Amino acid sequence: MLNKTKQHQLDSSWYLSKMWRKVRMLVLIRDSNTCKDCGVVSTHNMHVDHILPRKTHPQLSYALSNLQTLCASCHTRKATSLARGPNYKERPKTGLDGFPEGGDW
């Protein structure tokens, strides 16, 4: 098992590879620089996301069918959601009185 620093170095070098840069450009062109989640169009700050994570599906690392364009906000939301896991439940919003809004308590 690799430590986190070593794993980060390997990931960084992979994302800097010539092959990844070419595939990334193909995906951005295919998707017309449009976020597949929210529809924002931009030529800056767009991410090419692995639909099924590279960590668990390395054989799909360069598969165009496993890649999508996401804006930075949608990519962050997806990454946060995956990190939290499927059983994560948002805490209810609380009002100024400290009680959950909408009487959901």
Secondary structure, DSSP 8 states (H G I E B T S, - for coil): ---HHHHHHHHHHHHTSHHHHHHHHHHHHHTTTB-TTT--B-SSSEEEEESS-TTT-GGGTT-GGGEEEEEHHHHHHHHHHHHH-TT------B-TTSSBGGG--
